[in-house]
Amino acid sequence: MSKNEQKIMKELNKRMKEFKAALKDEKKKFDLMDNIPGSEVLIRFEVFLPSKNPEEFVDGLYLYMNDEGAIVNAEYYFRDMSDVEVINMPEDYLPVIKDLFGDSFTLEVE
């Protein structure tokens, strides 16, 4: 595990302790909720890409849309029979993804 991954896991473990404590104590839960600076709606669509050898591997995209229906982020995944890797879409690839898939999905939020 890299130093950066260790740092992230350390922070995640601290957050999980905080969340578990909030589940056991209503005051801690309300304090936590009152101090959350904000949130946003993101909808994730999974796009299964065609594969000539699906027995060997499959790949696809996770497209993240905001509540206005615009693609705001994307990830690429590659899954073989033993592992799955997910990477954030490189910034210079994102416009291509937006242009290609931007009109493929509709979203209505009430």
N, CA, C and O atoms as a DFTB+ gen file, in Angstrom:
440 C
 N C O
     1  1       0.849      -1.175       0.000
     2  2       0.000       0.000       0.000
     3  2       0.899       1.244       0.000
     4  3       1.837       1.349       0.790
     5  1       0.593       2.176      -0.897
     6  2       1.407       3.389      -0.997
     7  2       1.165       4.305       0.203
     8  3       0.192       4.139       0.939
     9  1       2.061       5.268       0.386
    10  2       1.903       6.237       1.484
    11  2       0.585       6.981       1.353
    12  3      -0.101       7.222       2.347
    13  1       0.234       7.343       0.133
    14  2      -1.010       8.063      -0.091
    15  2      -2.217       7.192       0.276
    16  3      -3.161       7.670       0.905
    17  1      -2.183       5.917      -0.116
    18  2      -3.264       4.995       0.234
    19  2      -3.340       4.791       1.742
    20  3      -4.435       4.689       2.296
    21  1      -2.190       4.730       2.413
    22  2      -2.172       4.599       3.872
    23  2      -2.818       5.814       4.524
    24  3      -3.597       5.684       5.468
    25  1      -2.491       6.982       4.017
    26  2      -3.063       8.226       4.545
    27  2      -4.585       8.224       4.374
    28  3      -5.324       8.593       5.287
    29  1      -5.035       7.806       3.200
    30  2      -6.471       7.763       2.929
    31  2      -7.160       6.752       3.840
    32  3      -8.219       7.044       4.395
    33  1      -6.574       5.572       3.998
    34  2      -7.173       4.549       4.863
    35  2      -7.213       5.000       6.314
    36  3      -8.175       4.713       7.026
    37  1      -6.182       5.700       6.759
    38  2      -6.154       6.216       8.123
    39  2      -7.319       7.184       8.341
    40  3      -8.010       7.117       9.358
    41  1      -7.527       8.074       7.389
    42  2      -8.623       9.037       7.503
    43  2      -9.980       8.337       7.413
    44  3     -10.906       8.684       8.146
    45  1     -10.099       7.357       6.521
    46  2     -11.350       6.610       6.412
    47  2     -11.664       5.885       7.716
    48  3     -12.813       5.883       8.157
    49  1     -10.667       5.274       8.334
    50  2     -10.883       4.584       9.610
    51  2     -11.346       5.553      10.691
    52  3     -12.212       5.215      11.498
    53  1     -10.771       6.767      10.712
    54  2     -11.217       7.781      11.673
    55  2     -12.677       8.154      11.425
    56  3     -13.461       8.288      12.364
    57  1     -13.031       8.318      10.160
    58  2     -14.417       8.659       9.816
    59  2     -15.374       7.537      10.217
    60  3     -16.460       7.804      10.730
    61  1     -14.983       6.302       9.988
    62  2     -15.850       5.179      10.341
    63  2     -16.086       5.108      11.841
    64  3     -17.195       4.793      12.275
    65  1     -15.064       5.394      12.639
    66  2     -15.250       5.450      14.094
    67  2     -16.249       6.539      14.453
    68  3     -17.116       6.350      15.307
    69  1     -16.114       7.685      13.786
    70  2     -17.033       8.801      14.017
    71  2     -18.471       8.405      13.628
    72  3     -19.414       8.715      14.356
    73  1     -18.636       7.731      12.502
    74  2     -19.963       7.316      12.050
    75  2     -20.578       6.287      13.000
    76  3     -21.762       6.368      13.327
    77  1     -19.771       5.320      13.440
    78  2     -20.273       4.303      14.371
    79  2     -20.695       4.930      15.690
    80  3     -21.709       4.543      16.271
    81  1     -19.914       5.903      16.163
    82  2     -20.273       6.608      17.400
    83  2     -21.578       7.367      17.212
    84  3     -22.402       7.419      18.125
    85  1     -21.774       7.952      16.043
    86  2     -23.003       8.695      15.761
    87  2     -24.218       7.769      15.729
    88  3     -25.322       8.181      16.086
    89  1     -24.020       6.537      15.309
    90  2     -25.129       5.585      15.306
    91  2     -25.562       5.199      16.716
    92  3     -26.717       4.832      16.935
    93  1     -24.651       5.281      17.657
    94  2     -24.940       4.886      19.035
    95  2     -25.422       6.044      19.899
    96  3     -25.971       5.818      20.977
    97  1     -25.228       7.278      19.447
    98  2     -25.530       8.450      20.271
    99  2     -26.236       9.502      19.410
   100  3     -25.645      10.056      18.483
   101  1     -27.506       9.771      19.730
   102  2     -28.296      10.725      18.944
   103  2     -27.670      12.112      18.905
   104  3     -27.703      12.771      17.865
   105  1     -27.099      12.568      20.021
   106  2     -26.483      13.897      20.041
   107  2     -25.302      13.954      19.070
   108  3     -25.154      14.920      18.322
   109  1     -24.462      12.914      19.084
   110  2     -23.332      12.872      18.149
   111  2     -23.828      12.821      16.703
   112  3     -23.228      13.417      15.808
   113  1     -24.924      12.105      16.490
   114  2     -25.489      12.017      15.145
   115  2     -25.973      13.390      14.680
   116  3     -25.673      13.810      13.563
   117  1     -26.721      14.088      15.535
   118  2     -27.209      15.419      15.164
   119  2     -26.059      16.398      14.973
   120  3     -26.090      17.217      14.054
   121  1     -25.045      16.322      15.830
   122  2     -23.869      17.195      15.674
   123  2     -23.178      16.937      14.334
   124  3     -22.800      17.872      13.628
   125  1     -23.021      15.669      13.999
   126  2     -22.399      15.318      12.723
   127  2     -23.218      15.870      11.560
   128  3     -22.678      16.516      10.663
   129  1     -24.520      15.611      11.581
   130  2     -25.386      16.058      10.487
   131  2     -25.422      17.583      10.378
   132  3     -25.444      18.130       9.275
   133  1     -25.427      18.263      11.519
   134  2     -25.472      19.730      11.510
   135  2     -24.184      20.348      10.985
   136  3     -24.189      21.498      10.544
   137  1     -23.085      19.610      11.023
   138  2     -21.793      20.153      10.603
   139  2     -21.360      19.718       9.201
   140  3     -20.258      20.046       8.761
   141  1     -22.214      18.991       8.510
   142  2     -21.898      18.620       7.125
   143  2     -22.112      19.858       6.267
   144  3     -23.221      20.389       6.216
   145  1     -21.056      20.328       5.587
   146  2     -21.158      21.594       4.852
   147  2     -22.033      21.527       3.603
   148  3     -22.429      22.571       3.086
   149  1     -22.339      20.353       3.113
   150  2     -23.182      20.271       1.929
   151  2     -23.145      18.892       1.317
   152  3     -22.413      18.008       1.762
   153  1     -23.941      18.730       0.300
   154  2     -23.965      17.486      -0.461
   155  2     -24.458      17.816      -1.865
   156  3     -25.000      18.893      -2.115
   157  1     -24.261      16.879      -2.761
   158  2     -24.777      17.068      -4.109
   159  2     -25.275      15.741      -4.638
   160  3     -24.819      14.676      -4.224
   161  1     -26.208      15.823      -5.549
   162  2     -26.773      14.631      -6.157
   163  2     -25.921      14.250      -7.359
   164  3     -25.693      15.063      -8.254
   165  1     -25.459      13.023      -7.372
   166  2     -24.776      12.464      -8.535
   167  2     -25.419      11.115      -8.828
   168  3     -25.600      10.289      -7.934
   169  1     -25.754      10.913     -10.068
   170  2     -26.332       9.653     -10.506
   171  2     -25.258       8.925     -11.307
   172  3     -24.591       9.521     -12.152
   173  1     -25.099       7.637     -11.037
   174  2     -24.084       6.867     -11.756
   175  2     -24.765       5.901     -12.719
   176  3     -25.638       5.124     -12.332
   177  1     -24.354       5.968     -13.962
   178  2     -24.780       5.013     -14.974
   179  2     -23.591       4.117     -15.294
   180  3     -22.458       4.582     -15.416
   181  1     -23.867       2.836     -15.428
   182  2     -22.814       1.913     -15.842
   183  2     -23.050       1.539     -17.298
   184  3     -24.139       1.100     -17.666
   185  1     -22.034       1.715     -18.112
   186  2     -22.104       1.389     -19.532
   187  2     -21.251       0.147     -19.757
   188  3     -20.041       0.165     -19.533
   189  1     -21.890      -0.929     -20.200
   190  2     -21.186      -2.178     -20.490
   191  2     -20.719      -2.121     -21.942
   192  3     -21.541      -2.115     -22.858
   193  1     -19.434      -2.078     -22.151
   194  2     -18.892      -1.990     -23.503
   195  2     -18.808      -3.378     -24.133
   196  3     -18.600      -4.364     -23.427
   197  1     -18.967      -3.464     -25.458
   198  2     -18.894      -4.778     -26.104
   199  2     -17.486      -5.362     -26.004
   200  3     -16.488      -4.647     -26.097
   201  1     -17.434      -6.674     -25.814
   202  2     -16.147      -7.359     -25.693
   203  2     -16.146      -8.567     -26.618
   204  3     -17.113      -9.328     -26.664
   205  1     -15.050      -8.737     -27.355
   206  2     -14.933      -9.897     -28.240
   207  2     -14.685     -11.176     -27.444
   208  3     -14.993     -12.271     -27.914
   209  1     -14.128     -11.038     -26.240
   210  2     -13.815     -12.191     -25.395
   211  2     -14.355     -11.970     -23.984
   212  3     -13.567     -11.796     -23.054
   213  1     -15.679     -11.972     -23.797
   214  2     -16.219     -11.703     -22.459
   215  2     -15.830     -12.753     -21.419
   216  3     -15.917     -12.500     -20.217
   217  1     -15.402     -13.930     -21.879
   218  2     -14.939     -14.948     -20.928
   219  2     -13.601     -14.546     -20.314
   220  3     -13.272     -14.955     -19.201
   221  1     -12.830     -13.740     -21.049
   222  2     -11.518     -13.303     -20.576
   223  2     -11.579     -11.976     -19.831
   224  3     -10.959     -11.822     -18.778
   225  1     -12.327     -11.017     -20.377
   226  2     -12.433      -9.722     -19.716
   227  2     -13.661      -8.967     -20.204
   228  3     -14.174      -9.210     -21.297
   229  1     -14.112      -8.051     -19.371
   230  2     -15.137      -7.079     -19.746
   231  2     -14.648      -5.717     -19.291
   232  3     -13.884      -5.602     -18.332
   233  1     -15.096      -4.694     -19.986
   234  2     -14.754      -3.342     -19.572
   235  2     -15.967      -2.449     -19.770
   236  3     -16.932      -2.810     -20.443
   237  1     -15.888      -1.284     -19.169
   238  2     -17.022      -0.384     -19.260
   239  2     -16.715       0.961     -18.653
   240  3     -15.580       1.271     -18.291
   241  1     -17.763       1.747     -18.555
   242  2     -17.657       3.104     -18.024
   243  2     -18.652       3.304     -16.901
   244  3     -19.758       2.764     -16.931
   245  1     -18.258       4.074     -15.924
   246  2     -19.181       4.627     -14.947
   247  2     -19.304       6.098     -15.301
   248  3     -18.317       6.834     -15.277
   249  1     -20.516       6.527     -15.629
   250  2     -20.759       7.926     -15.959
   251  2     -21.513       8.562     -14.808
   252  3     -22.543       8.047     -14.374
   253  1     -21.010       9.670     -14.318
   254  2     -21.626      10.375     -13.204
   255  2     -22.296      11.634     -13.721
   256  3     -21.665      12.473     -14.365
   257  1     -23.602      11.755     -13.426
   258  2     -24.376      12.900     -13.893
   259  2     -24.885      13.692     -12.699
   260  3     -25.202      13.134     -11.649
   261  1     -24.957      15.010     -12.884
   262  2     -25.531      15.846     -11.830
   263  2     -27.050      15.882     -11.985
   264  3     -27.604      15.238     -12.877
   265  1     -27.718      16.633     -11.117
   266  2     -29.180      16.656     -11.145
   267  2     -29.747      17.386     -12.357
   268  3     -30.961      17.386     -12.563
   269  1     -28.893      18.003     -13.154
   270  2     -29.332      18.640     -14.396
   271  2     -29.158      17.705     -15.596
   272  3     -29.506      18.066     -16.720
   273  1     -28.624      16.512     -15.360
   274  2     -28.454      15.536     -16.423
   275  2     -27.158      15.657     -17.205
   276  3     -27.000      15.018     -18.245
   277  1     -26.225      16.472     -16.717
   278  2     -24.939      16.644     -17.398
   279  2     -23.911      15.666     -16.833
   280  3     -23.845      15.462     -15.621
   281  1     -23.121      15.071     -17.700
   282  2     -22.032      14.202     -17.252
   283  2     -20.952      15.082     -16.635
   284  3     -20.428      15.985     -17.287
   285  1     -20.627      14.816     -15.382
   286  2     -19.635      15.629     -14.673
   287  2     -18.338      14.873     -14.408
   288  3     -17.311      15.480     -14.104
   289  1     -18.386      13.546     -14.522
   290  2     -17.186      12.746     -14.314
   291  2     -17.412      11.373     -14.936
   292  3     -18.547      10.977     -15.202
   293  1     -16.332      10.663     -15.161
   294  2     -16.429       9.312     -15.700
   295  2     -15.241       8.500     -15.206
   296  3     -14.159       9.028     -14.950
   297  1     -15.476       7.204     -15.083
   298  2     -14.421       6.261     -14.735
   299  2     -14.457       5.121     -15.746
   300  3     -15.509       4.790     -16.293
   301  1     -13.308       4.537     -15.981
   302  2     -13.185       3.371     -16.850
   303  2     -12.850       2.178     -15.969
   304  3     -11.994       2.271     -15.090
   305  1     -13.530       1.047     -16.206
   306  2     -13.172      -0.158     -15.459
   307  2     -12.820      -1.286     -16.417
   308  3     -13.327      -1.374     -17.535
   309  1     -11.942      -2.132     -15.936
   310  2     -11.485      -3.313     -16.668
   311  2     -11.560      -4.478     -15.692
   312  3     -10.908      -4.466     -14.648
   313  1     -12.356      -5.483     -16.036
   314  2     -12.554      -6.629     -15.145
   315  2     -12.157      -7.897     -15.889
   316  3     -12.753      -8.253     -16.905
   317  1     -11.127      -8.578     -15.357
   318  2     -10.819      -9.899     -15.900
   319  2     -11.299     -10.925     -14.882
   320  3     -11.967     -10.569     -13.911
   321  1     -10.975     -12.155     -15.089
   322  2     -11.524     -13.198     -14.229
   323  2     -10.981     -13.169     -12.805
   324  3     -11.535     -13.827     -11.925
   325  1      -9.912     -12.422     -12.562
   326  2      -9.331     -12.426     -11.223
   327  2      -9.355     -11.071     -10.528
   328  3      -9.164     -11.003      -9.314
   329  1      -9.584      -9.994     -11.271
   330  2      -9.440      -8.677     -10.651
   331  2     -10.255      -7.641     -11.403
   332  3     -10.672      -7.847     -12.543
   333  1     -10.464      -6.536     -10.737
   334  2     -11.126      -5.386     -11.349
   335  2     -10.303      -4.149     -11.052
   336  3      -9.857      -3.953      -9.922
   337  1     -10.104      -3.331     -12.037
   338  2      -9.397      -2.060     -11.866
   339  2     -10.312      -0.953     -12.355
   340  3     -10.935      -1.064     -13.411
   341  1     -10.387       0.115     -11.577
   342  2     -11.182       1.281     -11.947
   343  2     -10.260       2.485     -11.913
   344  3      -9.550       2.710     -10.933
   345  1     -10.275       3.261     -12.997
   346  2      -9.462       4.480     -13.026
   347  2     -10.351       5.665     -13.375
   348  3     -11.322       5.540     -14.120
   349  1     -10.001       6.800     -12.828
   350  2     -10.691       8.030     -13.174
   351  2     -10.358       8.371     -14.624
   352  3      -9.214       8.229     -15.056
   353  1     -11.349       8.813     -15.356
   354  2     -11.133       9.154     -16.762
   355  2     -10.168      10.331     -16.851
   356  3     -10.397      11.360     -16.215
   357  1      -9.093      10.199     -17.628
   358  2      -8.180      11.333     -17.796
   359  2      -8.937      12.566     -18.293
   360  3      -9.851      12.462     -19.111
   361  1      -8.545      13.715     -17.791
   362  2      -9.267      14.960     -18.066
   363  2      -9.408      15.249     -19.557
   364  3     -10.435      15.770     -19.993
   365  1      -8.389      14.918     -20.337
   366  2      -8.473      15.201     -21.771
   367  2      -9.374      14.208     -22.514
   368  3      -9.711      14.451     -23.672
   369  1      -9.771      13.100     -21.885
   370  2     -10.701      12.148     -22.492
   371  2     -12.155      12.511     -22.194
   372  3     -13.057      12.142     -22.946
   373  1     -12.379      13.231     -21.103
   374  2     -13.736      13.506     -20.643
   375  2     -14.596      14.223     -21.689
   376  3     -15.766      13.866     -21.825
   377  1     -14.088      15.212     -22.436
   378  2     -14.940      15.846     -23.457
   379  2     -15.456      14.858     -24.510
   380  3     -16.585      14.991     -24.980
   381  1     -14.645      13.879     -24.877
   382  2     -15.077      12.865     -25.848
   383  2     -16.227      12.051     -25.262
   384  3     -17.226      11.799     -25.936
   385  1     -16.078      11.644     -24.008
   386  2     -17.125      10.872     -23.327
   387  2     -18.405      11.693     -23.244
   388  3     -19.492      11.184     -23.521
   389  1     -18.280      12.962     -22.865
   390  2     -19.460      13.835     -22.771
   391  2     -20.147      13.979     -24.118
   392  3     -21.372      13.900     -24.203
   393  1     -19.363      14.190     -25.176
   394  2     -19.945      14.351     -26.509
   395  2     -20.640      13.078     -26.976
   396  3     -21.727      13.139     -27.552
   397  1     -20.029      11.939     -26.734
   398  2     -20.579      10.675     -27.207
   399  2     -21.810      10.238     -26.419
   400  3     -22.802       9.808     -27.009
   401  1     -21.754      10.345     -25.088
   402  2     -22.817       9.799     -24.247
   403  2     -23.746      10.854     -23.647
   404  3     -24.726      10.504     -22.989
   405  1     -23.457      12.123     -23.859
   406  2     -24.219      13.193     -23.218
   407  2     -25.711      13.164     -23.482
   408  3     -26.497      13.531     -22.608
   409  1     -26.117      12.735     -24.670
   410  2     -27.538      12.688     -25.016
   411  2     -28.127      11.286     -24.914
   412  3     -29.278      11.075     -25.296
   413  1     -27.369      10.336     -24.412
   414  2     -27.825       8.944     -24.360
   415  2     -28.752       8.653     -23.192
   416  3     -29.536       7.705     -23.242
   417  1     -28.668       9.455     -22.148
   418  2     -29.446       9.207     -20.944
   419  2     -30.251      10.455     -20.606
   420  3     -29.788      11.580     -20.790
   421  1     -31.452      10.235     -20.114
   422  2     -32.251      11.367     -19.645
   423  2     -32.467      11.195     -18.154
   424  3     -32.509      10.082     -17.631
   425  1     -32.600      12.309     -17.501
   426  2     -32.731      12.299     -16.051
   427  2     -33.778      13.320     -15.661
   428  3     -33.712      14.481     -16.064
   429  1     -34.749      12.878     -14.870
   430  2     -35.750      13.789     -14.340
   431  2     -35.706      13.689     -12.827
   432  3     -35.937      12.622     -12.257
   433  1     -35.409      14.801     -12.186
   434  2     -35.358      14.843     -10.729
   435  2     -36.472      15.754     -10.251
   436  3     -36.585      16.898     -10.692
   437  1     -37.294      15.240      -9.346
   438  2     -38.388      16.054      -8.805
   439  2     -38.084      16.484      -7.403
   440  3     -38.890      17.177      -6.783
